[in-house]
Amino acid sequence: MNIIEVKDKRTKRQFLELPKHLYNGDSNWTCLLDAEIEGIFNPKHNTLFHGGDACRWILTDQNGSNIGRIAAFYNLAKANHTSNEQPTGGIGFFECINNQEAANRLFNVAKAWLVSKGMEAMDGPINFGENYVHCGLLVEGFMHQGYGMPYNFPYYKSLFENYGFQTYFEQYSYHVDLTKPFPAKQESFARFVMRKPNYRWEHFQMKHHQKYIQDLVDIFNTVWSDFHEDYTPITYHEFESVFLDAKMLINEELIVFAYDGDRPIGMIICFPDFNQVFKKLKNGRLNLLNKIKLLYYRKRSVTRARQLASGVIPEYQKAGIIGPLFLKMIDACRKQGYTELETSWVGDYNDTVNKMYELMDNASKTKTHITYRFLFDRNKPFKRFMNESSKKVRQQEIKTKD
């Protein structure tokens, strides 16, 4: 076996082509767009290279055939976050044949590179960017792959755990049957809140994207800095880049904002499940023919949607704002003929949201992904992510208010 660093056009192409051969014939797998993957590893495109770096490798067998790949990366702001007891990097975009020795070679080269950068642990598989895409290893629910959610072979779990990776947290995806009604009491209350005169509800408009993206950044950072102890604030530029790159995929009606007067207080972001279209593109390349196919099928073949993120700023979280946001988005999905919604993902540490979905008659937990952590010092005690710091802060705030 031979490890080759990805450095030129030829090795970049090999890195992109490997999963296309590995998953050939698997109807659940969807080929990602080459441009999306390459954008993640482009320093001009990905701001995490400011204070960080990334490296990729492919693995070949004795005949020179590609049998595996992996990427390793770090960003100092994230690596040295207060929630980490040690500088922690990441690995992702792992693919491999069912061979533990091959997997170990890939994990070892990633580990060695991260050690050389001062890291003492690695999380994976994760994204070199925001975690609402390309994050987690699928361990339950080997069904059709939702947009942005990873899909892999079942044996990957053994490859990770046999190497020594341990579960850092689990991520759950719920599927909502849009052909079934919501509980009457929940819907009635949500529509009651929706009619309150001080609240406004607006759908995203690309022609005014600067305004809505700034509102999104304000809400996102307020919500997640309050809830998530491992949160690094996102910038306007990062979100703008995502929305402009995904311009062809955005359905404005599926992105909803809540306002109290002119103050943005909540949002929900949902994308059509364009994996249903990407399957028809086959090779992941946005050449002229595939662009024509994308435009043709985008309104003809999509029956599913994926909720990427939602949030309400802390002081409005008990005002029932999430219900109207959800219903506004659901109404738009139904109007446009969608029959299924995937809400992903929800961390196992997020009791409130998990309980909310469990109470919905038309929702079921269908998929589980795992984000693993590997400590380089094998004698150091391992701790699962529990979001305890943020829980303590919120509990103290509740006591203070009471």
C-alpha positions in Angstrom: 0.0 0.0 0.0 1.2 3.5 -0.8 0.1 6.9 0.6 0.1 9.7 -1.9 -0.5 13.4 -0.9 -2.9 15.3 -3.0 -0.9 18.1 -4.6 -1.8 18.4 -8.3 -4.6 18.1 -10.8 -4.1 14.4 -11.2 -4.2 13.5 -7.5 -7.1 16.0 -7.0 -9.0 14.1 -9.7 -8.2 10.8 -8.1 -9.4 12.1 -4.7 -12.8 13.1 -6.3 -13.2 10.0 -8.4 -12.5 7.3 -5.7 -16.0 7.3 -4.0 -17.7 7.2 -7.5 -16.1 3.8 -8.1 -16.4 2.6 -4.5 -20.2 3.2 -4.3 -20.9 2.2 -7.9 -24.3 0.3 -7.8 -25.3 1.6 -4.3 -28.7 3.3 -5.0 -28.6 5.1 -1.6 -25.4 7.0 -2.3 -25.4 10.4 -4.1 -22.4 11.8 -5.9 -21.4 15.1 -4.4 -20.5 18.0 -6.7 -16.8 18.2 -7.4 -16.9 22.0 -7.2 -18.4 21.8 -3.7 -15.6 19.5 -2.4 -12.8 21.5 -4.1 -14.2 24.7 -2.6 -13.8 23.4 0.9 -10.1 22.8 0.2 -9.5 26.1 -1.6 -7.8 28.7 0.7 -9.3 31.5 -1.4 -12.8 30.2 -0.7 -12.6 28.7 2.8 -11.9 31.3 5.5 -10.8 28.5 8.0 -7.5 28.5 6.2 -6.9 31.9 8.0 -5.2 30.4 11.0 -5.4 26.9 9.8 -4.5 24.4 7.1 -5.6 21.2 5.4 -4.0 18.2 3.7 -5.4 15.3 1.7 -4.1 11.9 0.8 -5.1 8.9 -1.4 -4.2 5.3 -0.7 -3.3 2.8 -3.5 -2.8 -0.9 -3.4 0.2 -2.9 -4.8 -1.3 -2.6 -8.3 -1.6 1.2 -8.1 -5.4 1.1 -7.8 -7.0 3.7 -5.5 -8.5 2.1 -2.4 -8.9 4.9 0.1 -8.7 8.6 0.8 -8.8 11.0 3.8 -8.4 14.7 4.6 -7.0 16.3 7.8 -7.4 19.9 8.9 -7.3 22.3 11.7 -8.1 25.9 12.6 -6.4 27.4 15.6 -9.5 29.2 16.9 -11.5 26.0 16.8 -8.7 23.7 17.9 -7.9 25.8 21.0 -11.5 26.5 22.0 -12.2 26.5 25.7 -14.4 23.3 25.4 -11.4 21.3 24.3 -9.0 20.1 26.9 -6.3 19.8 24.2 -5.7 21.3 20.8 -8.0 19.3 18.5 -8.0 19.0 14.7 -10.3 17.1 12.4 -10.5 14.5 9.7 -13.1 14.0 7.0 -14.0 12.9 3.5 -12.8 9.4 4.5 -13.5 6.6 2.1 -11.9 3.1 2.2 -12.3 -0.5 1.1 -13.3 -2.9 3.9 -9.8 -3.5 5.1 -8.6 -2.4 8.6 -5.0 -2.2 7.6 -5.9 0.2 4.8 -8.0 2.3 7.1 -5.2 2.4 9.7 -2.8 3.7 7.1 -5.1 6.6 6.4 -5.8 7.4 10.0 -2.1 7.2 10.8 -1.0 9.7 8.1 -3.7 12.1 9.2 -2.7 11.7 12.8 1.0 12.3 12.1 0.2 15.4 10.1 -2.0 16.8 12.9 0.7 16.1 15.5 3.2 18.1 13.3 0.8 21.0 13.5 0.6 20.9 17.3 -2.7 19.0 17.6 -3.3 16.4 20.4 -6.6 14.9 19.2 -8.7 14.5 16.1 -12.5 14.6 15.6 -14.1 12.8 12.7 -15.5 12.5 10.3 -16.3 16.2 10.2 -16.2 19.1 7.7 -13.5 21.7 7.4 -16.3 24.3 7.8 -19.7 24.5 9.4 -21.1 21.2 10.6 -24.5 21.3 9.0 -22.9 19.5 6.0 -20.4 16.6 5.7 -20.4 15.9 9.4 -20.7 12.5 11.1 -20.5 8.8 10.3 -23.7 7.1 9.4 -24.3 4.1 11.8 -28.1 3.7 11.6 -30.6 4.4 8.8 -28.8 3.2 5.6 -31.4 4.7 3.3 -31.5 7.5 0.7 -29.0 10.2 1.5 -30.3 13.7 2.4 -28.7 16.8 0.9 -25.5 17.6 2.8 -25.7 14.5 5.1 -23.0 11.9 4.9 -23.6 8.4 3.7 -21.2 5.5 4.0 -20.9 1.7 4.2 -21.9 0.1 7.5 -18.4 -1.4 7.9 -17.0 2.1 8.4 -18.1 2.0 12.0 -15.8 -0.9 12.7 -12.9 0.7 10.9 -13.2 3.8 13.1 -13.8 2.0 16.4 -11.2 -0.7 15.9 -8.6 2.0 15.4 -9.5 3.5 18.7 -12.0 6.3 17.9 -14.6 6.8 20.6 -18.1 8.4 20.4 -17.9 12.1 21.1 -21.6 12.7 20.4 -24.4 11.2 18.3 -26.5 13.1 15.8 -30.1 12.2 15.0 -32.1 12.9 11.9 -35.9 12.9 12.0 -38.1 12.3 9.0 -41.4 14.1 8.8 -44.2 12.7 6.7 -45.7 15.9 5.1 -48.8 14.0 3.9 -49.9 13.5 7.5 -51.4 16.3 9.7 -49.7 17.8 12.6 -51.1 17.5 16.1 -54.1 19.9 16.2 -53.2 21.6 19.5 -49.6 22.3 18.3 -50.7 23.7 15.0 -53.5 25.8 16.6 -51.1 27.4 19.0 -48.5 28.1 16.3 -51.1 29.8 14.1 -52.3 31.8 17.2 -48.7 33.1 17.7 -48.4 33.8 14.0 -51.3 36.2 14.1 -49.9 38.4 17.0 -49.5 41.9 15.6 -46.0 42.6 17.0 -44.5 39.7 15.0 -43.6 39.6 11.4 -42.7 36.5 9.3 -40.7 36.9 6.1 -39.3 34.6 3.5 -35.7 34.9 2.2 -35.3 37.0 -0.9 -32.1 36.6 -2.9 -32.5 40.1 -4.4 -32.1 41.5 -0.8 -29.7 38.8 0.3 -27.4 41.2 2.2 -30.2 42.1 4.6 -31.3 38.6 5.3 -27.8 37.2 5.6 -26.9 39.8 8.1 -30.1 39.0 10.1 -29.2 35.3 9.8 -25.7 35.9 11.1 -27.1 37.9 14.1 -29.6 35.2 15.0 -27.2 32.3 14.4 -24.4 33.7 16.6 -26.8 34.7 19.3 -28.5 31.4 19.5 -25.5 29.1 19.2 -23.2 31.1 21.5 -25.8 30.8 24.2 -26.5 27.1 23.6 -23.3 25.5 22.4 -20.1 25.6 24.4 -18.0 24.7 21.4 -19.3 27.5 19.1 -17.1 29.8 17.1 -19.0 32.8 15.7 -19.7 32.7 12.0 -19.0 35.7 9.9 -21.2 37.5 7.3 -18.7 36.5 4.6 -18.9 32.8 5.4 -22.7 32.8 5.2 -22.8 35.0 2.1 -20.4 32.6 0.4 -22.6 29.6 1.2 -25.8 31.3 -0.1 -24.2 32.7 -3.3 -22.6 29.3 -4.1 -25.9 27.6 -3.5 -27.9 30.2 -5.5 -29.2 27.6 -7.9 -30.4 25.3 -5.1 -32.2 27.8 -2.9 -35.9 27.9 -2.6 -36.7 31.2 -1.1 -40.0 30.1 0.4 -38.3 27.4 2.5 -36.2 29.9 4.4 -38.2 31.9 7.0 -37.4 34.7 9.4 -39.3 35.9 12.5 -39.2 39.6 13.6 -40.4 41.4 16.6 -40.9 44.8 14.9 -37.7 45.2 13.0 -35.6 43.0 15.3 -34.7 39.5 13.9 -35.5 37.0 16.5 -35.6 33.6 14.8 -35.1 31.7 11.5 -35.4 28.3 9.9 -33.3 27.2 6.9 -34.5 24.5 4.6 -33.2 23.4 1.3 -34.8 21.2 -1.3 -33.2 17.7 -1.2 -31.2 18.2 -4.4 -29.6 14.8 -4.0 -32.7 13.7 -6.0 -31.4 15.8 -8.8 -27.7 15.1 -8.3 -28.3 11.4 -8.8 -29.3 12.2 -12.4 -26.0 14.1 -13.0 -24.0 10.9 -12.3 -20.4 12.2 -12.3 -20.6 15.2 -10.0 -19.3 17.6 -12.6 -21.2 20.8 -13.4 -20.5 20.8 -17.2 -23.0 22.4 -19.6 -25.1 19.2 -20.0 -25.3 18.7 -16.2 -26.2 22.4 -15.7 -29.1 22.0 -18.2 -30.2 18.8 -16.3 -30.0 20.6 -13.0 -32.3 23.4 -14.3 -34.7 20.9 -15.9 -35.1 18.6 -12.9 -35.0 21.1 -10.0 -38.8 21.6 -10.2 -39.7 18.2 -11.6 -37.9 15.6 -9.5 -37.6 17.0 -6.0 -40.2 15.6 -3.5 -38.1 15.9 -0.3 -36.6 18.8 1.7 -33.9 19.0 4.3 -34.0 21.4 7.3 -30.4 22.5 7.8 -30.8 24.8 10.8 -33.3 26.6 13.0 -33.1 28.8 16.0 -34.8 31.5 18.2 -32.8 33.9 20.2 -32.8 33.1 24.0 -35.3 35.7 25.3 -37.9 34.6 22.8 -37.5 30.8 23.1 -40.5 30.5 25.4 -42.7 32.7 23.2 -43.7 30.0 20.8 -41.7 31.4 17.9 -40.4 28.1 16.6 -43.9 26.8 15.9 -44.9 29.5 13.4 -41.4 29.3 11.7 -41.8 25.6 11.3 -45.4 25.8 10.0 -44.5 28.6 7.5 -41.8 26.4 6.1 -44.0 23.3 6.2 -46.8 25.2 4.4 -44.4 26.2 1.7 -43.1 22.6 1.3 -46.6 21.2 1.0 -47.7 23.9 -1.5 -44.8 22.9 -3.7 -45.5 19.2 -3.6 -42.9 18.0 -1.1 -44.0 14.8 0.7 -41.1 14.3 3.1 -38.9 16.5 5.3 -35.6 15.5 6.9 -34.7 17.6 10.0 -31.1 17.0 10.6 -29.2 17.0 12.6 -30.0 17.1 16.4 -27.2 16.3 18.9 -27.9 13.7 21.5 -27.1 16.4 24.1 -30.0 18.6 22.9 -32.9 17.2 25.0 -35.3 20.0 24.2 -35.4 19.6 20.4 -35.2 15.8 20.6 -38.3 15.8 22.8 -40.1 18.2 20.5 -39.7 15.8 17.5 -40.5 12.7 19.6 -43.9 14.3 20.4 -44.8 14.8 16.7 -47.0 12.0 15.4 -45.8 12.4 11.9 -42.1 12.4 12.7 -39.7 9.5 13.4 -36.0 9.2 14.2 -34.6 7.4 11.1 -30.9 8.1 11.1 -28.0 8.2 13.5 -24.6 9.7 12.7 -21.6 9.7 15.1 -18.9 12.2 15.5 -15.9 10.4 16.9 -12.8 11.7 18.8 -9.4 10.1 19.0 -7.0 11.3 21.8 -3.3 11.0 20.7 -2.4 10.4 24.4 -4.0 7.0 24.8 -3.6 7.2 28.6 -5.7 10.4 28.9 -9.3 9.9 30.1 -11.9 10.3 27.4 -14.9 12.5 27.9 -18.0 12.6 25.7 -19.4 16.0 24.6 -22.3 16.8 26.9 -22.5 20.6 26.4 -22.4 20.9 30.2 -20.9 24.4 30.3 -23.8 25.9 28.4 -26.4 23.9 30.4 -25.0 25.3 33.7 -25.1 28.8 32.3 -28.7 28.5 31.2 -29.7 26.9 34.5 -28.1 29.7 36.4 -29.9 32.3 34.2 -33.3 30.5 34.9 -32.6 30.6 38.6 -31.7 34.3 38.5 -34.9 35.1 36.6 -37.0 33.1 39.1 
